[in-house]
């Protein structure tokens, strides 16, 4: 189970870093292009929504592993 925990921690870390970079990228693109600001706002919102869902999935996995004794 140590391997599964390490892989889960890796995916959580990569997800966090990826979302931070995506939001930062969209923010800086939005600053440079006022005409497409609404598009970049939507993309940032989608990235944050993805992050929330991804964290929820990993929390549910941890709860299931604890409940079923894994």
C-alpha positions as CSV (number, residue, x, y, z in Angstrom):
1,X,0.0,0.0,0.0
2,X,3.0,2.3,0.3
3,X,3.4,2.4,-3.5
4,X,-0.3,3.4,-3.9
5,X,0.1,6.2,-1.3
6,X,3.2,7.5,-2.9
7,X,1.5,7.5,-6.4
8,X,-1.5,9.3,-4.9
9,X,0.7,11.9,-3.3
10,X,2.5,12.4,-6.6
11,X,-0.8,12.9,-8.5
12,X,-2.1,15.3,-5.8
13,X,1.2,17.3,-6.0
14,X,1.2,17.4,-9.8
15,X,-2.5,18.4,-9.8
16,X,-1.8,21.3,-7.4
17,X,1.2,22.6,-9.3
18,X,-0.6,22.2,-12.7
19,X,-3.6,24.2,-11.5
20,X,-1.5,26.9,-10.1
21,X,0.5,27.2,-13.3
22,X,-2.8,27.2,-15.4
23,X,-4.4,29.9,-13.3
24,X,-1.2,32.0,-13.4
25,X,-0.9,31.5,-17.2
26,X,-4.5,32.5,-17.7
27,X,-4.2,35.5,-15.4
28,X,-1.1,36.9,-17.2
29,X,-2.7,36.3,-20.6
30,X,-5.8,38.1,-19.4
31,X,-3.7,41.1,-18.4
32,X,-2.2,41.2,-21.8
33,X,-5.4,40.9,-23.8
34,X,-8.5,42.7,-22.5
35,X,-10.6,41.6,-25.4
36,X,-10.4,37.9,-24.4
37,X,-10.6,38.5,-20.6
38,X,-13.9,36.6,-20.3
39,X,-12.4,33.6,-22.0
40,X,-9.5,33.5,-19.6
41,X,-11.8,34.1,-16.6
42,X,-13.8,31.0,-17.7
43,X,-10.6,29.0,-18.1
44,X,-9.4,29.9,-14.6
45,X,-12.8,29.0,-13.2
46,X,-12.7,25.6,-15.0
47,X,-9.2,25.0,-13.6
48,X,-10.3,25.7,-10.1
49,X,-13.3,23.5,-10.5
50,X,-11.1,20.7,-11.7
51,X,-8.8,21.2,-8.7
52,X,-11.8,21.0,-6.3
53,X,-13.1,17.8,-7.9
54,X,-9.6,16.2,-8.0
55,X,-9.0,16.9,-4.3
56,X,-12.5,15.5,-3.5
57,X,-11.8,12.3,-5.4
58,X,-8.5,11.8,-3.5
59,X,-10.2,12.4,-0.2
60,X,-12.9,9.9,-1.0
61,X,-10.2,7.4,-2.0
62,X,-8.5,8.0,1.4
63,X,-11.8,7.5,3.3
64,X,-12.5,4.3,1.4
65,X,-9.0,3.0,2.1
66,X,-9.4,3.7,5.8
67,X,-12.9,2.3,6.0
68,X,-12.0,-1.0,4.1
69,X,-8.8,-1.4,6.0
70,X,-6.4,-0.8,3.1
